[in-house]
Amino acid sequence: MLATAYPFLVASGETLRGPYIGEDMLARSPFGFDPWLAYAAGVVRSHSAAIIGVKGTGKSMLAKSWACGLMRMGRRVAVPHDPNGEWGRVAEFVDGKTVSVGRSRRTRINLLDPGERDAVLSEEDWRADVLQFRRGTMKTVMSQLRAMAPMTPFEHTTIDLVLTDLAHHDTVVLPMVYDRLRRVEEWTGDEDVRHAARVLAHTVRLVVEGELQGLFDGESTVTFDASAPMMVVDTSALKGASPEAKALLRLATSNWIKRSTSGSHRHPRVIVHEEAAVELLNDVTGGGAGGLTEKVAGEKVARHDGVSNWYLLHRIADLDALGDRGSALHSQALGLLADCDTRISYAQHEGELDRSQEVLGWNSTMRRIVRRLEKGEGLWQIGPDRIAKVKNIMTPGMEQVFKTDTAGGERA
């Protein structure tokens, strides 16, 4: 009878397994969810999730409590960009680690640091892997610093020559690359390569002696610990920094995670993207379309890497700021959302419901449910045909750890 009254809005199939999150208010039963178990059961086609809702609705509380529940099942969590410094308390709660970055923190991140050696690779294969990693990273750095202006074939050749020459060093930092580019006359007579090196040197100078000096121009003073149950990168000190600085920082932290979680380091891991729309916008303004393109490409292989990306968004319309509707950028942003086979909608402003219904595929009943959600309640769309209305349930002690505080009061 209930299925007739509320078609497509009652629990069906086997009970989903995972850490306890709260009560399914449609099925009147406990609700838990684990992306990896759901994927193995064929319920979803990807591990990733989008969590959408305006400030004060409970989406951040869900992300924190759900992440901690998954850690009790052996999953690990990484927050590569914590713009408000609010995940450090959670990391401390679960015996995780936090690193703080930014000019005022006097931290340096070596963009060319390959991380800990992958035990499955021989010495020869590891050196080849490191060289390839440094080539790719340098070319991305150049693209981001030049607003995605394409590199010439001679510039590609020059980068390859410089990094191959430096390959015998265990540690390579950007000042070493800058020095080789400036002294190009000492190691080649090819005038095309000399010209390319002079142009590239001016770009690298922004990091070594220019406006980004002090952030990426030395050996790393902080590292990513892949064995920690939760690893948080506190980027609150970067508020007000240039889009280029933020884009390079995200390149560094994404490389940390990628290098520390692949091969012999592979482990099921949640990656939480706080303020996801702002992050994507900074990727675009700091490095053109390439940052977003790489995220979309990364999402395509995330399930093979054992990664569950969580994108926290205030509203669907925020993605429209990435480009005109129908443009490549806009389509990529919506494609990233489409790749999330779990979508959790918290309360939204009345004016946002039409756009959310259009993008998320709600029927009229689902729209009415979202319109009436109270704080801590979310509409879960799980795979193509599962729906749940879940009320988060936490102990007072958990709420104290997971609540979000700002100067204006709680906002999670």
N, C-alpha and C positions, 0 to 999 in steps of 0.2 A: 504494500500500500504506500509506504514512504517513498519508494522508488518511482511510483506513479505521480505522486504529488511534487516531487523534486527530481525530475529526470536528470541524470548525469551528475548528481550532487550527493550521492550516498556512496559509502565504502563498498567496494566490490573486489573480488579476487582474494588472494591470500593476504594475511596481515603483514604489513611492512615491518621489517625488523630494523632496529637501530637504537641509539640512545634515547631515553625518554625525553620528550620535549614538552608535552602537555596533554591536553584533552582534545580529541577530535569532536567538535561540538555537533557535527552532523551524524556521526556514528555513535556518539555517546560512549566512547571507548578511549583508552590510553593511546597516545600517538608517539611513535618513534621513527626515526629515518636515518639510514646510512646510505650515502650515494653509491658506495662500492657494492654493497649487498643488493641494492635495487638494480644496479647495472648487471650484476651477475644473474639476477632473476629475470632479466629481460623487461623490467618495468620501465626503465629509462634507457635512452640511447647515449647519454653522456653523463659524466660525474658532476658537471658544473651546475651552478644555481645563480639565479638573479633574485635579489631581495629588494623590494621596491616599497617606498613609503616616505611620507613627509616626516620632518623632525618631530619627535615626541610620540611616535606611534609604537615603538618597540622593536624596530628592525635591528638596531645595533645590539640590544639586549639578546635578541634571538641569536645573532651571529656569535656572540661571545659564549652564551650558555650551550648552544649546539656544538660549537667547536670544542669546548671542554668535554662535553659528553662523548664526542668522537675520540678524543685523546684517551679516555678511559678504555676505549676499545682498541687502542694501539695505534690510532692514526696520529699523524703529526700536523702541525699548523705553522704557517708562515704568514706574517703580515709585512709585506715589503715596503709599505708606504703608510705610516700612521701619522697623518697630518695634524691631528689634534692631541697626540700623545696620550691616548686613552686606553691603549692595549697593554701598556707596561704593567699596570696593576694586575691584569689577567695573567700575563706571563709569569709574574712573581707568584701568583696563586697556584700555578701548576708546575712550579720549579723550572720554568723556561728562562729565556734570556732576552734582553733588550739591548740594542746598540743605538746610540743617538748620533745623528749625523747633522752636519751644518757648519758653517764658518765659525759661529760662536762656540761650537763644541770642540774646535781644534782637531777634528777628525779628518783623516784622508782616506780615500778609497782609490786603490790602484785599478783602473779600468782594464788593465792588461794582466791582472792576476788570474791565473787559470784555476786556482783553488787546489784542494788536496788531490793528489794523484789517484786516478781510478785504478784499483788493484787488479782489475781484469786485463789491463793493457800492459804490454811489454814496454821496456824503456824506449825502444825505437818508435813504437806506435804512440806512446804518450807524448813524445817530443813532436811528432807529426800532428797529433791532436791539438797540442798547445799552439803550435804555429798557425794552424787553421783557425783556431779560436781567436788569436790575436789579429789575424788578417781581417776576419769578419768584424771584430769589435772596432778596429781602427777605421774601417770603411763606414761603419754605422756612426761613429763619432764625427767623422768628417761630414757625413750627410746631415746630421742633426745640427752641427754648428753652421752649416751653410744652407739651412732651410730646404734640405733635400735637393739642392742643385746637383745634377748628375756629375759624377767624376769622369774624367777623360780616360781613355785607355792608357795614356802615359802616366797619369796619376795612379791608376791601379798598379801598373808595373813598378812605379817608384815605391809605393807602400810595400809591395811584395819584396823588393830588393832590400829595403831597410830592415824589415822584420826578419828576413832570412839571415842577414848579416848579424843581427842581434840574437839569433836563436840559441847560441851557445851560452848565453847568460841565463841563470836560473830565474832571476828576477829582471823584468823589463818594465820600465816606467815611461810615461810620456815625455819627460825631459830628455831621456836618451834618444827617443825618436826625433824630437825637436832638434837636438844637437846634430844628428846625422843628416837631417834635411838641410840645416843651415850650412853644413860643411860638404855639400854635395860635390863641389869641384874637386875634393880630395879623393873621391872614390869612383867617379865616372867621367868619361869624356863625351857622353851622349848628350847633346844639347837639348833634346826633347825632354829627357829625364831631368836634366838640370833645371829647366824652366818649370816642370811640374813640381819638383822639390821646393823651389822658391815659393810657389803659390801655396802648396800644402803647409809650408813652415808658417806662413802668416795665419793660417787657420788654427794650427796647433798652438800658436803663441797665445791665443785667447785663454787657453787652459794653463799654460806654463807661466806666462808673465802678464797676462791681461786680466779681464774682469772676473774670470773663474779661477784665478790663482788661489792655491791653498786648499782646494777641495779634491782635486784629482791628479795632483802633480808630484806624488811621492808614493812610497810603499804604503800599503794598507795598515792603518792603525786599528781597524776593527775588522772582524771576519764573521762569516756566516757559519754557525754551528749546526750542521745537518742532523746531528744526533739529539739535539735538544727537542723536548716535546713541543715547545712553541718558541719560535724565533720572531721577534718584532724589531722592525727598523723604525725608530722614532724620528720622523722628519719634521717635527713641529718647529724646529729652529730654521727651517727653510722658508717659512712664510715671508712673502715679499721678495724672494729670490727670483731671478730671471727664469723665463720658461726654458731656456737652454740648460741652466743649472739643474732644474727639476727633471728635465728629460734625460740628462746624463746620469743623474742619480738613479732614476728608474732603470736605465740601462744597466748600471752597476748592480743594483739589487736583483734584477731579473736574471743577470748572468750568475750571480751568487747562487740563486735558487736552482737555476738550470744545471749548473756545473756540480752542485752539491747533492742533487737528487736524481742523477742519471747513472746508468751503468751499475756498478757495485753499490752505489749510494742510494739506489732507487728504493722508495718507500711510499706507501699511500700518504698523500699530503694535501691538506686544504691550504689554498692560497687566498687570503682575504684581500679584496680590492676595495678599501674604504674610499668613499667619495669617488666612485668609479667614473662618473660622467666628467668630473673635473680632471681626473687623471687622464682620461682619454683626450680631453680638450688640450691639456698641457702637452701631451704627446704630439698632437697635431701642430700646435703653435710653436713648440720647441724643436720640432724636427720634421715638419710637413706630414704627409700622409703615411710615411714609413713606420712611425711608432704604432699607429692603429693597425696597419697592414700586418706587422709582426705579431700583434696580439691576436688578430683573427687567425693567422697561420698557426700560432701556438695553441689556440683553442682546438684546432682540428686534430692535433695529436695528443692533447692533454690526457685523454683516457688511456692511451697507450703508455704514457709516462706515469700513470697512477696519480694524476693531479686532479683535484676538484677545485676549480676556480669559483669563487663567490664574488659577484659584482653587486655592491650596495649602491642603490640609486635612489634619489629623492622622487623622481618622476620620469616617466618615459619621454616627456617633451624635452628633457635635458639633452637627450641624444640628438635632437633636431638641431642643436647649436653646432654640431660638427660639420654641417653642410646642408645645402639646399636639398629638399626632398627630391629623390630620384638621382642625386649625384652619387659618385662612387664612394665618397666618404660616408655619406648618410646610409647608403646601402650596406657598407661594411659594418657600421655601428649596429644597425638593426640585425645584421647577420650574426654578430657576436651574441646578441640577445637570443636570437633564434637557436643558437647552438646550446643554450642552457635548457636542458630538458626538465629542470625543476625551477618553477617560478613562484615566488612567494610575495603576495601583494598585501601590504598593510594599508591603513586608512589613507585616503588621498583627498585632495581638495576637489570640490564639486566640478570645477572647470577642467580638471585633468581626466575625468572619467571617460569622456568620449575617446580621447587619444589612447588611453590605456586599453579600452575595450577593443579598439581597432587593431592595435599591435599584439595584444595578448590573447585575442580570440575569445573573449568572454561572451557567454550568452546573457540574456536579460536577467536571469536569476543570479548569476555570478556577479553581475554589476550591482544588483541590489544588495548582495551580501557585503561587497567591498564598501559600498556607500554607508553601511551601518556598522562597520567594524569599530570596536572599541580598542583602547590602548592594549597592546599585548596580544591582539587577535590578528591572524593572518589567513588569507585564502591561499592554499597550496594547490598548484597545478603540477601534477607529477606525471611525466610522460604524456602520451596522447589522450589518456582516458581516465585518469585518477584525479579526484578532487577531495580536499579535506579543508575544513575550517578549524584551525587549531588555535587554542588559547594557551600561551606560554604559562607554565607553572614552575615557579622556583621558590626555594626556601628564602627566608629573609636574609640569611647569610650570603647566599648566592647573589641576591639582588644588590647587596651592598658592594660586592666585588664588581658586578657587571654593569652597574648603572653608569651613565655618562654624565659628567658634570662639566659645566662651562661657567663663565662669569655670569651668565644670565640664568643659571639654574639647570636642572636636569633637562635633557633634550632627547634622550635615546628613545 
